[in-house]
């Protein structure tokens, strides 16, 4: 297909209702895909929770370093959204520019793998240095090394999903992610507990299942992109082994502040796991399960916010400021409504939610259950602030505004949130509850600062 077609800007809705429909058309499948993509971690926690507190704690602290690396690596992948959506907003016939972006984002995923392995080899000494239980740290080391092979494939799937969302292809990607989640859950059942003649591998089985399902998901997306008529027009895998360092530079220029921003936020939550572990293993296990619930709820507004980044990127590429304002408002509203679906049951029936994670006949897990029931109503409260801040952050990302959000989140989470969490948990009588107060304070500061930044950006008209 010719790549020199006459430039034509993206057509965007001119009404609030039209923009909400456009957002939800791609946003609901993306939100469901985020939730389903997170479901293996829910399944891991549900199944590991039936083994014992040490395994829950090991999975928790192993995830601290694993997701730190995921966050550091995710910036160049997240940069796909503004680069692709703005290119298509400016010219819906653009092909070569999009292909360059996606191809080099996949390169970035795999070029980072040696560094990822090297850092994961340090999990045990790092966690012992951080004051974690040595037995738990040793279990965490083995767990993350088994998880590691799947990480570059997971990142590449993110890149494919960002590209596909920009061309309004979200239904089949959701189904592919769902199929990978089912593969993961089935393999969890087989490998954690030793069903169907497999060895009983406990925590290591969960890691193997996650890596295999990630690799499967990657090749499923490659097959779909080659098969789908619209996606095939971009010829993404043409000259796949040919480097394009200029475009890699563009990805890194936008991506490194995103990586830092995501790390600022994610590491506050991971630091919360470590602070809870310094209080006690039981408290840490309870914190991890409550955080797992909150993280699952976060996936819905996160997916909608990712769709909002696509919508506002198209508007900026087209030079359409009113459309960008409509995209911002509808994204924030949809994100808040989505989080409410999860926050209300978490707040009002925490015992029912917590019971999903436990074998209630086991004496070993009852102390952990009690902490989860205490933590969940507080988690429900900060979910709303989390929904607004992620919507603002993703919208700014769609505008390729990444430096100020990095500064705002750094201040919010590490100058406001972390000191409150650390002091109240370890130097007052409230213990691990203090971690949740610190997280809430950080999120309130972030949604305020990011909201102001977004408002300032939308005051200025975009240049066509």
Secondary structure, DSSP 8 states (H G I E B T S, - for coil): --S----------SSHHHHHHHHHHHHHHHHHHHHHHHHHHHHHHHHHTTT-HHHHHHHHHHHHHHHHHHHHHHHHHHHHHHHHHHHHHH-TT--HHHHHHHHHHHHHHHHTHHHHHHHHTTHHHHHHHTT--HHHHHHHHHHHHHHHTTHHHHHHHHHHHHHHHHTT--HHHHHHHHHHHHHHHHHHHHHHHT-TT----THHHHHHHHHHHHHHHHHHHHHHHHHSHHHHTT-TTTTTTS--HHHHHHHHHHHHHHHHHHHHHHHHHHHHHHHHHHH-HHHHHHHHHHHHHHHHHHHHHHHHHHHHHHHHHHHHHTT-HHHHHHHHHHHHHHHHHHHHHHHHHHHH-HHHHHHTTS-TT-HHHHHHHHHHHHHHHHHHHHHHHHHHHHHHHHHHHHTT--HHHHHHHHIIIIIIIHHHHHHHHHSSTTTTHHHHHHHHHHHHHHHHHHHHHHHHHHHS----
